[in-house]
């Protein structure tokens, strides 16, 4: 039996006054019809110093209670510097987007007991893909479709894949890959 990638659609607001860090993520479920299940909510609140700082909270739908549980946040000190919290683990932005060398076209992150993963820019220059340390596919971001496809074997680290995907999309949009 072949495992099918999970598909997630990022829904960013088209409102010019809305910060891109406020968005929703829907799981696209394909059966006889296409259905979407709202799975994540990201909301960004700014502080008095403007939109470059503030906190982006991340909530995931609990499939038992159907309530949204807080799974982490990103505390921004500027548009390019932040501290990311995944549950009880707190990591600096530098460690969530680690660069191996100055010319590197990949951004590494750690998950679990020392396992490293990396996001890379696809050949088309706009999309991203994520691989593990053995170059096995974890996820693919389509810029045009605003979708993230995640391999079923990465389901245990789904929060981390969704958040790091968003952060890399954010930095790529700022021209700060």
C-alpha positions as CSV (number, residue, x, y, z in Angstrom):
1,X,0.0,0.0,0.0
2,X,1.3,3.4,-1.0
3,X,1.2,6.2,1.6
4,X,-0.4,9.4,0.3
5,X,1.0,12.8,1.4
6,X,-1.1,14.9,3.6
7,X,-2.1,18.2,2.0
8,X,-2.5,21.5,3.8
9,X,-3.7,24.8,2.3
10,X,-2.5,28.0,3.9
11,X,-5.1,30.7,3.9
12,X,-3.5,34.1,4.2
13,X,-5.8,37.2,4.5
14,X,-6.2,39.3,1.4
15,X,-6.9,42.3,3.7
16,X,-4.1,44.8,3.3
17,X,-4.3,45.8,7.0
18,X,-3.9,42.2,8.1
19,X,-0.4,40.9,9.0
20,X,0.7,37.8,7.0
21,X,1.5,36.2,10.3
22,X,-2.3,35.8,10.9
23,X,-3.6,32.9,8.8
24,X,-5.3,29.5,8.9
25,X,-4.2,26.1,7.7
26,X,-6.7,23.7,6.3
27,X,-6.1,20.0,5.7
28,X,-7.4,19.1,2.3
29,X,-9.1,15.7,2.4
30,X,-9.8,14.1,-1.0
31,X,-12.4,11.4,-1.0
32,X,-15.2,11.4,-3.5
33,X,-15.3,15.2,-2.9
34,X,-12.7,17.6,-1.7
35,X,-13.2,18.7,1.9
36,X,-11.2,21.0,4.0
37,X,-10.7,20.7,7.8
38,X,-9.4,23.8,9.6
39,X,-6.5,22.4,11.5
40,X,-4.3,25.3,12.5
41,X,-4.9,29.0,13.5
42,X,-2.0,31.4,13.6
43,X,-2.7,34.9,15.0
44,X,-0.3,37.7,15.3
45,X,-0.6,40.5,17.9
46,X,1.6,43.5,17.6
47,X,3.1,45.4,20.5
48,X,3.3,49.2,20.9
49,X,6.5,49.3,18.9
50,X,4.8,48.4,15.6
51,X,4.3,45.4,13.3
52,X,7.9,44.2,13.3
53,X,7.5,42.8,16.8
54,X,4.8,41.0,18.7
55,X,3.7,37.4,19.2
56,X,2.4,34.9,16.7
57,X,0.4,32.2,18.5
58,X,-0.2,28.8,16.9
59,X,-3.3,26.7,17.8
60,X,-4.0,23.2,16.5
61,X,-7.5,21.6,16.5
62,X,-7.9,18.8,19.0
63,X,-9.7,16.1,17.0
64,X,-11.3,14.7,20.2
65,X,-12.7,17.9,21.8
66,X,-12.8,19.9,18.5
67,X,-11.3,22.8,20.5
68,X,-8.1,24.6,19.4
69,X,-5.2,23.9,21.7
70,X,-2.1,26.2,21.9
71,X,0.9,24.4,20.5
72,X,3.4,27.2,20.5
73,X,4.2,30.7,19.7
74,X,6.8,32.9,17.9
75,X,7.9,35.9,19.9
76,X,9.3,38.5,17.4
77,X,11.8,41.2,18.5
78,X,12.0,42.3,14.8
79,X,10.8,41.0,11.4
80,X,13.9,38.8,11.2
81,X,14.6,37.8,14.8
82,X,12.4,35.8,17.1
83,X,12.2,33.0,19.7
84,X,10.0,30.0,18.8
85,X,8.3,27.9,21.3
86,X,7.1,24.4,20.4
87,X,5.2,23.1,23.5
88,X,7.8,23.4,26.3
89,X,10.8,23.7,24.1
90,X,12.1,27.2,23.2
91,X,14.4,27.7,20.3
92,X,16.0,30.9,18.8
93,X,15.1,31.7,15.2
94,X,18.8,31.2,14.4
95,X,18.4,27.5,15.5
96,X,15.2,27.0,13.6
97,X,16.7,28.2,10.4
98,X,20.3,27.1,10.9
99,X,22.8,27.8,8.0
100,X,25.6,25.4,7.5
101,X,27.8,27.9,5.5
102,X,27.3,31.4,4.2
103,X,26.4,30.3,0.6
104,X,24.0,27.6,1.7
105,X,20.7,27.3,0.0
106,X,19.2,25.3,2.8
107,X,17.9,26.0,6.3
108,X,18.2,23.3,8.9
109,X,16.1,22.6,12.0
110,X,16.3,19.9,14.7
111,X,13.4,17.8,15.8
112,X,13.3,15.1,18.5
113,X,16.4,13.4,19.8
114,X,18.9,15.1,17.5
115,X,17.4,14.4,14.1
116,X,18.1,17.2,11.6
117,X,15.9,18.2,8.7
118,X,16.4,20.9,6.1
119,X,14.3,23.2,3.9
120,X,15.7,23.9,0.4
121,X,14.6,26.1,-2.4
122,X,13.2,24.1,-5.3
123,X,14.6,24.4,-8.9
124,X,11.9,26.8,-9.9
125,X,13.2,29.3,-7.3
126,X,9.8,29.9,-5.6
127,X,8.8,26.6,-4.0
128,X,10.5,24.9,-1.1
129,X,11.0,21.3,0.0
130,X,12.0,19.6,3.2
131,X,14.2,16.5,3.5
132,X,15.7,14.5,6.4
133,X,19.3,13.7,6.9
134,X,19.1,10.8,4.5
135,X,17.7,13.0,1.7
136,X,14.2,11.5,2.1
137,X,11.2,13.7,1.3
138,X,9.4,15.2,4.3
139,X,7.4,18.0,2.8
140,X,6.9,20.3,-0.3
141,X,5.7,23.9,-0.3
142,X,4.0,25.2,-3.5
143,X,4.1,29.0,-3.5
144,X,1.5,29.3,-6.3
145,X,-1.0,27.0,-4.6
146,X,-0.1,28.0,-1.0
147,X,-0.1,24.3,-0.1
148,X,2.2,22.1,2.0
149,X,2.3,18.4,1.2
150,X,3.7,16.3,4.1
151,X,4.8,12.7,4.0
152,X,2.8,10.5,6.4
153,X,6.0,9.4,8.2
154,X,6.4,13.0,9.3
155,X,2.9,13.2,11.0
156,X,4.5,12.9,14.5
157,X,6.4,16.2,13.8
158,X,3.6,18.0,11.9
159,X,3.6,21.1,14.1
160,X,7.3,21.6,13.6
161,X,7.0,21.1,9.8
162,X,4.1,23.5,9.5
163,X,5.8,26.2,11.6
164,X,9.2,25.9,10.0
165,X,7.6,26.0,6.6
166,X,5.8,29.2,7.5
167,X,9.0,30.8,8.8
168,X,10.9,29.9,5.7
169,X,8.1,31.3,3.5
170,X,8.1,34.4,5.6
171,X,11.9,34.9,5.3
172,X,11.8,34.1,1.6
173,X,9.1,36.8,1.2
174,X,11.3,39.3,2.9
175,X,14.1,38.5,0.5
176,X,16.1,37.1,3.5
177,X,16.6,33.5,2.6
